[in-house]
Amino acid sequence: MEFLQITAPDDYRVQQIYNSYSTSFPEEERRDYYKFLQLFGHPKVKVISVLHDSENIGYLIIWELNNFVFVEHFEVFSEFRNQKLGSHITNYLFTNYPRIILEIEPEHLNEDAKRRFSFYQRNGFNLIDDTYVQPSYGEGKKSLPMWLLANYSPENLKDVKDEIYDIVYH
């Protein structure tokens, strides 16, 4: 498995990633196309293409913040799911980033959310906040109740959330 950072919005993989991103994540949980393209110019963001057998099978959008990495989006493309590839991707994250935080929908929302929570628990993440609210991604979009998960125990959860709000969603 290879992990290649995409550094420019004109990379041929960007359209495939955005197409999947815009159909896999509800509108309230994602950026519009223009804001998505702006990620490539942000110094704290890495958009990483995940390759398996020379094929693009998914991506990560991560933010390298002060004391942790925030995984904003993590997706294995639908045609490659249920092959344990997501576990290989979490292994990559754990190998390269000792402190990881991500947000997910609360498990009680639906079967997909329940499965996703179970996946992250099996792969070393624990629930650290069930009262977290994901800020709005822009005009006309709502903020959403989410859960924060991490592979460590943050000392000051308020500081973690403030940094996510100020940098990722600002």
Phi and psi in degrees as a GROMACS rama.xvg file:
@    title "Ramachandran Plot"
@    xaxis  label "Phi"
@    yaxis  label "Psi"
@TYPE xy
-118.272  149.444  GLU-2
-127.417  108.878  PHE-3
-115.927  122.718  LEU-4
-72.22  131.507  GLN-5
-93.6586  123.232  ILE-6
-105.325  -7.98747  THR-7
-139.039  143.882  ALA-8
-68.3839  -12.7657  PRO-9
-92.616  6.28227  ASP-10
-60.1388  139.754  ASP-11
-61.2192  -22.4046  TYR-12
-79.7593  -19.1737  ARG-13
-60.4904  -43.26  VAL-14
-64.4944  -41.5138  GLN-15
-62.1508  -43.5749  GLN-16
-63.4514  -47.5383  ILE-17
-64.342  -39.4364  TYR-18
-59.4858  -44.0324  ASN-19
-70.4619  -44.2481  SER-20
-54.3578  -44.5324  TYR-21
-76.8807  -15.4494  SER-22
-101.654  -26.4829  THR-23
-82.9294  -34.3176  SER-24
-103.853  133.615  PHE-25
-58.6826  152.35  PRO-26
-53.1053  -36.1108  GLU-27
-68.2331  -16.7907  GLU-28
-108.049  19.9942  GLU-29
-151.7  166.056  ARG-30
-86.3566  153.439  ARG-31
-74.5017  171.521  ASP-32
-57.3717  -45.7107  TYR-33
-62.1167  -44.9748  TYR-34
-68.5601  -32.3504  LYS-35
-62.2551  -45.669  PHE-36
-63.8867  -30.3641  LEU-37
-65.3578  -22.3247  GLN-38
-57.4138  -32.4532  LEU-39
-68.0926  -17.1683  PHE-40
-99.6222  -0.0618869  GLY-41
-88.192  128.02  HIS-42
-67.2569  -17.9885  PRO-43
-98.1804  -3.22104  LYS-44
-102.52  140.688  VAL-45
-126.302  125.818  LYS-46
-102.828  118.987  VAL-47
-117.066  123.34  ILE-48
-84.1352  132.771  SER-49
-103.491  122.532  VAL-50
-114.108  139.278  LEU-51
-135.882  125.738  HIS-52
51.1348  44.2405  ASP-53
64.5687  14.6051  SER-54
-115.46  138.188  GLU-55
-71.5943  114.369  ASN-56
-113.371  -2.90633  ILE-57
170.282  -166.602  GLY-58
-160.157  164.753  TYR-59
-129.277  141.856  LEU-60
-119.822  111.383  ILE-61
-123.177  150.594  ILE-62
-116.823  121.21  TRP-63
-88.4321  97.9101  GLU-64
-95.8076  -173.22  LEU-65
-58.0263  -53.0083  ASN-66
-121.248  8.94673  ASN-67
-161.429  167.966  PHE-68
-108.103  131.902  VAL-69
-103.04  120.294  PHE-70
-89.9757  103.835  VAL-71
-75.5413  -43.9448  GLU-72
-141.813  143.857  HIS-73
-145.668  117.332  PHE-74
-143.251  136.042  GLU-75
-101.78  126.244  VAL-76
-55.9932  145.128  PHE-77
-52.4959  -38.0765  SER-78
-71.0575  -9.21927  GLU-79
-112.8  5.31128  PHE-80
-73.4522  163.478  ARG-81
63.6816  33.1872  ASN-82
-125.264  15.8682  GLN-83
68.0136  14.3672  LYS-84
-70.217  -34.4116  LEU-85
-60.4176  -36.8239  GLY-86
-66.045  -36.6969  SER-87
-65.2711  -36.5641  HIS-88
-67.9926  -42.0163  ILE-89
-64.5961  -34.6712  THR-90
-61.1401  -41.8495  ASN-91
-58.7264  -47.0654  TYR-92
-59.5449  -47.3668  LEU-93
-64.0961  -34.7116  PHE-94
-69.1773  -35.3964  THR-95
-100.144  -18.0019  ASN-96
-138.936  110.963  TYR-97
-71.6485  -24.0036  PRO-98
-125.536  110.07  ARG-99
-124.255  135.648  ILE-100
-128.587  142.046  ILE-101
-146.899  164.442  LEU-102
-118.409  145.777  GLU-103
-140.794  164.3  ILE-104
-68.5861  145.064  GLU-105
-57.4047  141.045  PRO-106
-62.068  -23.8455  GLU-107
-77.0716  -5.48887  HIS-108
-69.0597  -43.1234  LEU-109
-168.696  177.012  ASN-110
-64.5722  -38.0376  GLU-111
-62.3246  -42.9267  ASP-112
-63.9865  -39.9975  ALA-113
-63.4179  -44.5245  LYS-114
-63.013  -41.834  ARG-115
-63.1382  -44.8037  ARG-116
-61.3822  -43.5353  PHE-117
-62.3724  -41.6786  SER-118
-58.1625  -49.0771  PHE-119
-66.8926  -36.2768  TYR-120
-63.2628  -45.2464  GLN-121
-60.9836  -27.3102  ARG-122
-102.559  23.09  ASN-123
96.2379  9.38466  GLY-124
-102.057  148.306  PHE-125
-126.479  150.934  ASN-126
-69.0704  125.915  LEU-127
-115.246  -15.1356  ILE-128
-160.013  117.756  ASP-129
-103.13  12.4577  ASP-130
-116.234  7.21294  THR-131
-63.4383  143.694  TYR-132
-122.243  122.164  VAL-133
-75.8711  124.028  GLN-134
-62.9336  161.935  PRO-135
-63.0364  143.64  SER-136
-84.5983  3.67357  TYR-137
149.3  -177.839  GLY-138
-56.4809  131.165  GLU-139
83.4977  -2.74027  GLY-140
-108.947  146.225  LYS-141
-92.8508  154.866  LYS-142
-75.725  155.501  SER-143
-132.723  141.586  LEU-144
-71.0757  128.184  PRO-145
-136.214  175.456  MET-146
-113.805  143.528  TRP-147
-100.445  133.29  LEU-148
-120.321  154.385  LEU-149
-150.51  161.447  ALA-150
-100.252  14.3417  ASN-151
-153.045  176.879  TYR-152
-107.912  102.963  SER-153
-61.4058  140.33  PRO-154
-69.348  -39.8364  GLU-155
-131.844  96.4787  ASN-156
-63.1064  -34.7452  LEU-157
-61.2881  -43.2  LYS-158
-63.6936  -39.7298  ASP-159
-60.1698  -50.3621  VAL-160
-65.0667  -40.3838  LYS-161
-60.1574  -41.7713  ASP-162
-66.917  -41.0607  GLU-163
-60.7761  -48.2074  ILE-164
-60.9355  -45.1738  TYR-165
-72.4639  -33.2388  ASP-166
-103.563  -50.0656  ILE-167
-72.4567  -42.3814  VAL-168
-103.963  6.24215  TYR-169
